[in-house]
Each structure stands twice: as structure tokens, then as C-alpha cells.
């Protein structure tokens, strides 16, 4: 994962990963996220503290590429989601649109 710091309190996140489906086909997932918070909240997140998600903005967008016909339809849809930063990782809810 790469992160671009535009300002002290804003992070742009880029992620590229492969997901294996139940039929052993693969889905390449292109993800782009934006997390914004005031400087004190950003410092607490970096320190690994538990921070109420209402104190920051964390949204995600996804595009997909499939290597099989069984998943080809997802290439014409977008995924959007929101995320929560935990001390040991990120949890996100993603929804397909389109």
C-alpha cells in the first residue's frame, strides 16, 4: 500500500491486490482511499489509539479486473465504501454500485 501525504491531516491511500474466488478465478482490485482528520486526531490514529470514526473521514473507491467470464460482469461496476482505522488494521464496508 502507498500513502501520499498532501497535508499534515490528509492521507491518500492506493492499494492493488488480488482476490481468489471460490471457483479459483481471480479478481484484481484497484483501491483508492481518502482519510482526513484534524492534526490531533491524525496523531492519535498514528499512535495506535482507538478513535471514534465520527472524528475523521475515511472513504474508499474500487475498480475491478477479472480473469474469468464468471466474474467479468463486475468489471463494469464500481465499489464504494467507508472504513474505520483500528490500532492493528482497517475494517471497511464495501458496496457495489451500477
N, CA, C and O atoms as CSV, one atom per row, in Angstrom:
chain,resi,resn,atom,element,x,y,z
A,1,UNK,N,N,0.846,-1.154,0.000
A,1,UNK,CA,C,0.000,0.000,0.000
A,1,UNK,C,C,0.899,1.227,0.000
A,1,UNK,O,O,1.933,1.244,0.668
A,2,UNK,N,N,0.507,2.251,-0.748
A,2,UNK,CA,C,1.234,3.513,-0.782
A,2,UNK,C,C,0.372,4.603,-0.175
A,2,UNK,O,O,-0.853,4.571,-0.289
A,3,UNK,N,N,1.009,5.562,0.469
A,3,UNK,CA,C,0.289,6.693,1.039
A,3,UNK,C,C,0.960,7.974,0.596
A,3,UNK,O,O,2.187,8.077,0.606
A,4,UNK,N,N,0.163,8.944,0.208
A,4,UNK,CA,C,0.648,10.255,-0.186
A,4,UNK,C,C,0.153,11.257,0.843
A,4,UNK,O,O,-1.053,11.390,1.053
A,5,UNK,N,N,1.069,11.958,1.481
A,5,UNK,CA,C,0.677,12.975,2.462
A,5,UNK,C,C,0.610,14.324,1.763
A,5,UNK,O,O,1.641,14.913,1.438
A,6,UNK,N,N,-0.588,14.807,1.534
A,6,UNK,CA,C,-0.747,16.115,0.906
A,6,UNK,C,C,-0.583,17.230,1.925
A,6,UNK,O,O,0.077,18.234,1.661
A,7,UNK,N,N,-1.172,17.049,3.059
A,7,UNK,CA,C,-1.076,17.981,4.167
A,7,UNK,C,C,-0.941,17.146,5.427
A,7,UNK,O,O,-1.071,15.922,5.386
A,8,UNK,N,N,-0.690,17.786,6.506
A,8,UNK,CA,C,-0.499,17.111,7.788
A,8,UNK,C,C,-1.655,16.193,8.129
A,8,UNK,O,O,-1.440,15.118,8.688
A,9,UNK,N,N,-2.886,16.594,7.802
A,9,UNK,CA,C,-4.045,15.834,8.267
A,9,UNK,C,C,-4.755,15.026,7.180
A,9,UNK,O,O,-5.839,14.503,7.436
A,10,UNK,N,N,-4.202,14.906,6.006
A,10,UNK,CA,C,-4.873,14.189,4.916
A,10,UNK,C,C,-3.978,13.081,4.376
A,10,UNK,O,O,-2.778,13.277,4.186
A,11,UNK,N,N,-4.575,11.909,4.131
A,11,UNK,CA,C,-3.850,10.771,3.551
A,11,UNK,C,C,-4.629,10.241,2.355
A,11,UNK,O,O,-5.836,10.010,2.431
A,12,UNK,N,N,-3.919,10.056,1.259
A,12,UNK,CA,C,-4.496,9.385,0.095
A,12,UNK,C,C,-3.874,8.004,0.057
A,12,UNK,O,O,-2.650,7.868,0.069
A,13,UNK,N,N,-4.717,6.973,0.013
A,13,UNK,CA,C,-4.236,5.597,0.060
A,13,UNK,C,C,-4.522,4.899,-1.265
A,13,UNK,O,O,-5.621,5.011,-1.809
A,14,UNK,N,N,-3.538,4.184,-1.777
A,14,UNK,CA,C,-3.704,3.405,-3.007
A,14,UNK,C,C,-3.382,1.950,-2.686
A,14,UNK,O,O,-2.421,1.646,-1.979
A,15,UNK,N,N,-4.200,1.072,-3.217
A,15,UNK,CA,C,-3.980,-0.351,-2.942
A,15,UNK,C,C,-4.303,-1.155,-4.201
A,15,UNK,O,O,-5.273,-0.870,-4.904
A,16,UNK,N,N,-3.491,-2.143,-4.465
A,16,UNK,CA,C,-3.711,-3.069,-5.565
A,16,UNK,C,C,-3.553,-4.467,-4.986
A,16,UNK,O,O,-2.496,-4.801,-4.450
A,17,UNK,N,N,-4.593,-5.283,-5.090
A,17,UNK,CA,C,-4.499,-6.639,-4.547
A,17,UNK,C,C,-5.290,-7.605,-5.420
A,17,UNK,O,O,-6.139,-7.200,-6.214
A,18,UNK,N,N,-4.998,-8.870,-5.257
A,18,UNK,CA,C,-5.688,-9.927,-5.982
A,18,UNK,C,C,-6.514,-10.744,-4.999
A,18,UNK,O,O,-6.046,-11.104,-3.918
A,19,UNK,N,N,-7.750,-11.028,-5.392
A,19,UNK,CA,C,-8.656,-11.827,-4.569
A,19,UNK,C,C,-8.987,-13.099,-5.341
A,19,UNK,O,O,-9.311,-13.039,-6.527
A,20,UNK,N,N,-8.909,-14.242,-4.680
A,20,UNK,CA,C,-9.257,-15.512,-5.320
A,20,UNK,C,C,-10.700,-15.852,-4.986
A,20,UNK,O,O,-11.092,-15.844,-3.819
A,21,UNK,N,N,-11.489,-16.149,-6.012
A,21,UNK,CA,C,-12.901,-16.502,-5.834
A,21,UNK,C,C,-13.035,-17.988,-5.508
A,21,UNK,O,O,-12.073,-18.749,-5.611
A,22,UNK,N,N,-14.235,-18.382,-5.118
A,22,UNK,CA,C,-14.493,-19.785,-4.763
A,22,UNK,C,C,-14.209,-20.738,-5.917
A,22,UNK,O,O,-13.848,-21.893,-5.688
A,23,UNK,N,N,-14.370,-20.265,-7.177
A,23,UNK,CA,C,-14.114,-21.129,-8.336
A,23,UNK,C,C,-12.655,-21.060,-8.794
A,23,UNK,O,O,-12.336,-21.507,-9.896
A,24,UNK,N,N,-11.762,-20.505,-7.961
A,24,UNK,CA,C,-10.331,-20.341,-8.221
A,24,UNK,C,C,-10.007,-19.325,-9.302
A,24,UNK,O,O,-8.853,-19.241,-9.723
A,25,UNK,N,N,-10.976,-18.549,-9.767
A,25,UNK,CA,C,-10.666,-17.435,-10.653
A,25,UNK,C,C,-10.169,-16.274,-9.787
A,25,UNK,O,O,-10.290,-16.298,-8.562
A,26,UNK,N,N,-9.611,-15.267,-10.444
A,26,UNK,CA,C,-9.002,-14.164,-9.700
A,26,UNK,C,C,-9.614,-12.823,-10.088
A,26,UNK,O,O,-10.062,-12.616,-11.216
A,27,UNK,N,N,-9.613,-11.935,-9.121
A,27,UNK,CA,C,-10.126,-10.589,-9.308
A,27,UNK,C,C,-9.028,-9.626,-8.860
A,27,UNK,O,O,-8.571,-9.681,-7.719
A,28,UNK,N,N,-8.610,-8.744,-9.769
A,28,UNK,CA,C,-7.640,-7.711,-9.430
A,28,UNK,C,C,-8.425,-6.498,-8.946
A,28,UNK,O,O,-9.295,-5.997,-9.659
A,29,UNK,N,N,-8.126,-6.026,-7.748
A,29,UNK,CA,C,-8.869,-4.930,-7.125
A,29,UNK,C,C,-7.966,-3.703,-7.040
A,29,UNK,O,O,-6.905,-3.740,-6.417
A,30,UNK,N,N,-8.405,-2.609,-7.679
A,30,UNK,CA,C,-7.714,-1.321,-7.611
A,30,UNK,C,C,-8.461,-0.474,-6.586
A,30,UNK,O,O,-9.642,-0.181,-6.773
A,31,UNK,N,N,-7.802,-0.082,-5.524
A,31,UNK,CA,C,-8.469,0.697,-4.483
A,31,UNK,C,C,-7.835,2.065,-4.306
A,31,UNK,O,O,-6.619,2.219,-4.418
A,32,UNK,N,N,-8.666,3.050,-4.029
A,32,UNK,CA,C,-8.217,4.403,-3.738
A,32,UNK,C,C,-9.002,4.894,-2.536
A,32,UNK,O,O,-10.230,4.810,-2.516
A,33,UNK,N,N,-8.310,5.400,-1.548
A,33,UNK,CA,C,-8.986,5.861,-0.341
A,33,UNK,C,C,-8.536,7.249,0.056
A,33,UNK,O,O,-7.475,7.719,-0.355
A,34,UNK,N,N,-9.353,7.892,0.855
A,34,UNK,CA,C,-9.032,9.213,1.373
A,34,UNK,C,C,-9.405,9.251,2.850
A,34,UNK,O,O,-10.548,8.996,3.229
A,35,UNK,N,N,-8.412,9.576,3.674
A,35,UNK,CA,C,-8.660,9.725,5.110
A,35,UNK,C,C,-8.253,11.133,5.519
A,35,UNK,O,O,-7.111,11.542,5.306
A,36,UNK,N,N,-9.183,11.870,6.104
A,36,UNK,CA,C,-8.930,13.246,6.534
A,36,UNK,C,C,-9.298,13.391,7.998
A,36,UNK,O,O,-10.309,12.860,8.457
A,37,UNK,N,N,-8.462,14.119,8.724
A,37,UNK,CA,C,-8.723,14.370,10.143
A,37,UNK,C,C,-7.941,15.604,10.570
A,37,UNK,O,O,-6.978,16.002,9.915
A,38,UNK,N,N,-8.366,16.200,11.672
A,38,UNK,CA,C,-7.590,17.329,12.186
A,38,UNK,C,C,-6.263,16.792,12.729
A,38,UNK,O,O,-6.154,15.596,12.999
A,39,UNK,N,N,-5.257,17.649,12.894
A,39,UNK,CA,C,-3.927,17.175,13.296
A,39,UNK,C,C,-3.904,16.362,14.588
A,39,UNK,O,O,-3.155,15.389,14.677
A,40,UNK,N,N,-4.692,16.726,15.581
A,40,UNK,CA,C,-4.658,15.963,16.840
A,40,UNK,C,C,-5.262,14.570,16.662
A,40,UNK,O,O,-4.773,13.606,17.251
A,41,UNK,N,N,-6.316,14.457,15.856
A,41,UNK,CA,C,-6.913,13.145,15.580
A,41,UNK,C,C,-5.952,12.286,14.771
A,41,UNK,O,O,-5.812,11.093,15.039
A,42,UNK,N,N,-5.284,12.885,13.776
A,42,UNK,CA,C,-4.289,12.148,12.986
A,42,UNK,C,C,-3.182,11.608,13.879
A,42,UNK,O,O,-2.739,10.473,13.700
A,43,UNK,N,N,-2.733,12.408,14.837
A,43,UNK,CA,C,-1.677,11.965,15.752
A,43,UNK,C,C,-2.155,10.787,16.597
A,43,UNK,O,O,-1.393,9.850,16.835
A,44,UNK,N,N,-3.386,10.825,17.045
A,44,UNK,CA,C,-3.933,9.718,17.834
A,44,UNK,C,C,-4.044,8.447,16.995
A,44,UNK,O,O,-3.763,7.355,17.487
A,45,UNK,N,N,-4.456,8.581,15.721
A,45,UNK,CA,C,-4.529,7.418,14.830
A,45,UNK,C,C,-3.139,6.813,14.632
A,45,UNK,O,O,-2.969,5.597,14.715
A,46,UNK,N,N,-2.151,7.664,14.372
A,46,UNK,CA,C,-0.785,7.179,14.168
A,46,UNK,C,C,-0.223,6.524,15.423
A,46,UNK,O,O,0.586,5.601,15.335
A,47,UNK,N,N,-0.645,6.996,16.585
A,47,UNK,CA,C,-0.163,6.430,17.849
A,47,UNK,C,C,-0.830,5.101,18.183
A,47,UNK,O,O,-0.467,4.450,19.162
A,48,UNK,N,N,-1.813,4.697,17.367
A,48,UNK,CA,C,-2.479,3.421,17.596
A,48,UNK,C,C,-3.618,3.489,18.588
A,48,UNK,O,O,-4.082,2.457,19.073
A,49,UNK,N,N,-4.077,4.697,18.897
A,49,UNK,CA,C,-5.203,4.836,19.819
A,49,UNK,C,C,-6.513,4.469,19.128
A,49,UNK,O,O,-6.625,4.548,17.905
A,50,UNK,N,N,-7.497,4.070,19.923
A,50,UNK,CA,C,-8.848,3.852,19.411
A,50,UNK,C,C,-9.496,5.230,19.274
A,50,UNK,O,O,-9.603,5.972,20.251
A,51,UNK,N,N,-9.928,5.566,18.051
A,51,UNK,CA,C,-10.509,6.881,17.766
A,51,UNK,C,C,-11.909,6.676,17.210
A,51,UNK,O,O,-12.112,5.840,16.329
A,52,UNK,N,N,-12.860,7.420,17.711
A,52,UNK,CA,C,-14.238,7.359,17.228
A,52,UNK,C,C,-14.261,7.715,15.738
A,52,UNK,O,O,-13.755,8.774,15.366
A,53,UNK,N,N,-14.835,6.860,14.866
A,53,UNK,CA,C,-14.872,7.133,13.427
A,53,UNK,C,C,-15.575,8.445,13.072
A,53,UNK,O,O,-15.352,8.979,11.985
A,54,UNK,N,N,-16.408,8.969,13.952
A,54,UNK,CA,C,-17.067,10.253,13.693
A,54,UNK,C,C,-16.068,11.410,13.721
A,54,UNK,O,O,-16.395,12.517,13.294
A,55,UNK,N,N,-14.859,11.166,14.217
A,55,UNK,CA,C,-13.851,12.218,14.316
A,55,UNK,C,C,-12.996,12.360,13.060
A,55,UNK,O,O,-12.174,13.273,12.982
A,56,UNK,N,N,-13.171,11.480,12.078
A,56,UNK,CA,C,-12.396,11.581,10.842
A,56,UNK,C,C,-13.219,11.057,9.671
A,56,UNK,O,O,-14.231,10.380,9.854
A,57,UNK,N,N,-12.761,11.387,8.457
A,57,UNK,CA,C,-13.412,10.976,7.213
A,57,UNK,C,C,-12.530,9.909,6.580
A,57,UNK,O,O,-11.332,10.125,6.400
A,58,UNK,N,N,-13.113,8.747,6.238
A,58,UNK,CA,C,-12.330,7.670,5.630
A,58,UNK,C,C,-13.234,6.967,4.625
A,58,UNK,O,O,-14.085,6.166,5.012
A,59,UNK,N,N,-13.057,7.260,3.345
A,59,UNK,CA,C,-13.891,6.695,2.286
A,59,UNK,C,C,-13.005,6.022,1.236
A,59,UNK,O,O,-11.834,6.365,1.075
A,60,UNK,N,N,-13.596,5.052,0.524
A,60,UNK,CA,C,-12.861,4.224,-0.425
A,60,UNK,C,C,-13.608,4.108,-1.745
A,60,UNK,O,O,-14.833,4.210,-1.792
A,61,UNK,N,N,-12.845,3.891,-2.823
A,61,UNK,CA,C,-13.418,3.593,-4.130
A,61,UNK,C,C,-12.640,2.444,-4.761
A,61,UNK,O,O,-11.429,2.331,-4.567
A,62,UNK,N,N,-13.335,1.587,-5.519
A,62,UNK,CA,C,-12.692,0.404,-6.098
A,62,UNK,C,C,-13.095,0.194,-7.554
A,62,UNK,O,O,-14.233,0.460,-7.940
A,63,UNK,N,N,-12.134,-0.292,-8.363
A,63,UNK,CA,C,-12.371,-0.806,-9.715
A,63,UNK,C,C,-11.874,-2.238,-9.731
A,63,UNK,O,O,-11.027,-2.619,-8.923
A,64,UNK,N,N,-12.410,-3.040,-10.664
A,64,UNK,CA,C,-12.112,-4.472,-10.669
A,64,UNK,C,C,-11.727,-4.954,-12.062
A,64,UNK,O,O,-12.221,-4.439,-13.064
A,65,UNK,N,N,-10.830,-5.956,-12.118
A,65,UNK,CA,C,-10.478,-6.664,-13.351
A,65,UNK,C,C,-10.569,-8.155,-13.057
A,65,UNK,O,O,-10.056,-8.626,-12.042
A,66,UNK,N,N,-11.221,-8.892,-13.945
A,66,UNK,CA,C,-11.429,-10.329,-13.734
A,66,UNK,C,C,-10.660,-11.136,-14.775
A,66,UNK,O,O,-10.454,-10.685,-15.902
A,67,UNK,N,N,-10.235,-12.345,-14.377
A,67,UNK,CA,C,-9.548,-13.225,-15.322
A,67,UNK,C,C,-10.446,-14.350,-15.822
A,67,UNK,O,O,-9.974,-15.269,-16.491
A,68,UNK,N,N,-11.738,-14.285,-15.504
A,68,UNK,CA,C,-12.646,-15.337,-15.964
A,68,UNK,C,C,-14.003,-14.739,-16.321
A,68,UNK,O,O,-14.383,-13.673,-15.837
A,69,UNK,N,N,-14.713,-15.452,-17.176
A,69,UNK,CA,C,-16.047,-14.997,-17.573
A,69,UNK,C,C,-17.016,-14.967,-16.398
A,69,UNK,O,O,-17.956,-14.173,-16.389
A,70,UNK,N,N,-16.793,-15.823,-15.409
A,70,UNK,CA,C,-17.714,-15.879,-14.275
A,70,UNK,C,C,-17.722,-14.575,-13.464
A,70,UNK,O,O,-18.706,-14.268,-12.792
A,71,UNK,N,N,-16.638,-13.819,-13.528
A,71,UNK,CA,C,-16.554,-12.556,-12.782
A,71,UNK,C,C,-16.532,-11.323,-13.681
A,71,UNK,O,O,-16.433,-10.199,-13.189
A,72,UNK,N,N,-16.623,-11.523,-14.984
A,72,UNK,CA,C,-16.455,-10.425,-15.934
A,72,UNK,C,C,-17.431,-9.268,-15.701
A,72,UNK,O,O,-17.077,-8.112,-15.931
A,73,UNK,N,N,-18.646,-9.560,-15.251
A,73,UNK,CA,C,-19.644,-8.512,-15.050
A,73,UNK,C,C,-19.258,-7.469,-14.019
A,73,UNK,O,O,-19.739,-6.337,-14.075
A,74,UNK,N,N,-18.403,-7.829,-13.085
A,74,UNK,CA,C,-18.014,-6.879,-12.040
A,74,UNK,C,C,-17.098,-5.783,-12.584
A,74,UNK,O,O,-16.938,-4.739,-11.952
A,75,UNK,N,N,-16.494,-6.014,-13.754
A,75,UNK,CA,C,-15.607,-5.010,-14.340
A,75,UNK,C,C,-16.356,-3.740,-14.736
A,75,UNK,O,O,-15.737,-2.692,-14.920
A,76,UNK,N,N,-17.655,-3.819,-14.866
A,76,UNK,CA,C,-18.462,-2.668,-15.283
A,76,UNK,C,C,-19.176,-2.024,-14.105
A,76,UNK,O,O,-20.159,-1.304,-14.282
A,77,UNK,N,N,-18.683,-2.282,-12.916
A,77,UNK,CA,C,-19.277,-1.714,-11.705
A,77,UNK,C,C,-18.185,-1.067,-10.854
A,77,UNK,O,O,-17.005,-1.393,-10.980
A,78,UNK,N,N,-18.592,-0.165,-10.007
A,78,UNK,CA,C,-17.685,0.467,-9.056
A,78,UNK,C,C,-18.004,-0.019,-7.651
A,78,UNK,O,O,-19.151,-0.338,-7.338
A,79,UNK,N,N,-17.007,-0.071,-6.830
A,79,UNK,CA,C,-17.213,-0.339,-5.415
A,79,UNK,C,C,-16.947,0.938,-4.635
A,79,UNK,O,O,-15.980,1.649,-4.911
A,80,UNK,N,N,-17.790,1.228,-3.676
A,80,UNK,CA,C,-17.567,2.367,-2.792
A,80,UNK,C,C,-17.676,1.874,-1.356
A,80,UNK,O,O,-18.356,0.885,-1.081
A,81,UNK,N,N,-17.019,2.552,-0.462
A,81,UNK,CA,C,-17.089,2.097,0.913
A,81,UNK,C,C,-16.617,3.125,1.908
A,81,UNK,O,O,-16.102,4.184,1.552
A,82,UNK,N,N,-16.806,2.785,3.161
A,82,UNK,CA,C,-16.291,3.588,4.263
A,82,UNK,C,C,-15.434,2.674,5.127
A,82,UNK,O,O,-15.632,1.460,5.163
A,83,UNK,N,N,-14.488,3.275,5.816
A,83,UNK,CA,C,-13.547,2.478,6.594
A,83,UNK,C,C,-13.370,3.053,7.993
A,83,UNK,O,O,-13.648,4.223,8.252
A,84,UNK,N,N,-12.901,2.192,8.877
A,84,UNK,CA,C,-12.591,2.557,10.253
A,84,UNK,C,C,-11.170,2.087,10.533
A,84,UNK,O,O,-10.822,0.938,10.260
A,85,UNK,N,N,-10.362,2.971,11.073
A,85,UNK,CA,C,-8.979,2.633,11.422
A,85,UNK,C,C,-8.947,2.114,12.849
A,85,UNK,O,O,-9.367,2.799,13.782
A,86,UNK,N,N,-8.444,0.894,13.007
A,86,UNK,CA,C,-8.256,0.287,14.325
A,86,UNK,C,C,-6.757,0.271,14.637
A,86,UNK,O,O,-5.948,0.441,13.725
A,87,UNK,N,N,-6.373,0.075,15.877
A,87,UNK,CA,C,-4.946,0.067,16.214
A,87,UNK,C,C,-4.120,-0.941,15.403
A,87,UNK,O,O,-2.941,-0.699,15.148
A,88,UNK,N,N,-4.719,-2.063,14.998
A,88,UNK,CA,C,-3.951,-3.090,14.286
A,88,UNK,C,C,-4.465,-3.345,12.877
A,88,UNK,O,O,-4.258,-4.434,12.343
A,89,UNK,N,N,-5.128,-2.375,12.262
A,89,UNK,CA,C,-5.598,-2.566,10.899
A,89,UNK,C,C,-6.799,-1.699,10.576
A,89,UNK,O,O,-7.170,-0.797,11.327
A,90,UNK,N,N,-7.389,-2.001,9.439
A,90,UNK,CA,C,-8.522,-1.235,8.921
A,90,UNK,C,C,-9.670,-2.188,8.637
A,90,UNK,O,O,-9.458,-3.278,8.104
A,91,UNK,N,N,-10.877,-1.788,8.987
A,91,UNK,CA,C,-12.088,-2.544,8.637
A,91,UNK,C,C,-12.903,-1.668,7.700
A,91,UNK,O,O,-13.061,-0.470,7.937
A,92,UNK,N,N,-13.424,-2.275,6.625
A,92,UNK,CA,C,-14.205,-1.472,5.687
A,92,UNK,C,C,-15.455,-2.217,5.237
A,92,UNK,O,O,-15.493,-3.446,5.177
A,93,UNK,N,N,-16.466,-1.428,4.926
A,93,UNK,CA,C,-17.694,-1.927,4.317
A,93,UNK,C,C,-17.686,-1.441,2.879
A,93,UNK,O,O,-17.561,-0.242,2.628
A,94,UNK,N,N,-17.819,-2.369,1.924
A,94,UNK,CA,C,-17.761,-2.026,0.504
A,94,UNK,C,C,-19.055,-2.448,-0.161
A,94,UNK,O,O,-19.580,-3.529,0.105
A,95,UNK,N,N,-19.567,-1.588,-1.026
A,95,UNK,CA,C,-20.817,-1.841,-1.742
A,95,UNK,C,C,-20.575,-1.677,-3.233
A,95,UNK,O,O,-19.875,-0.756,-3.655
A,96,UNK,N,N,-21.154,-2.571,-4.035
A,96,UNK,CA,C,-21.078,-2.453,-5.490
A,96,UNK,C,C,-22.170,-1.520,-5.975
A,96,UNK,O,O,-23.305,-1.579,-5.502
A,97,UNK,N,N,-21.821,-0.657,-6.922
A,97,UNK,CA,C,-22.759,0.300,-7.488
A,97,UNK,C,C,-22.826,0.068,-8.989
A,97,UNK,O,O,-21.819,-0.252,-9.620
A,98,UNK,N,N,-24.000,0.228,-9.551
A,98,UNK,CA,C,-24.095,0.155,-11.003
A,98,UNK,C,C,-24.975,-0.937,-11.511
A,98,UNK,O,O,-25.129,-1.092,-12.723
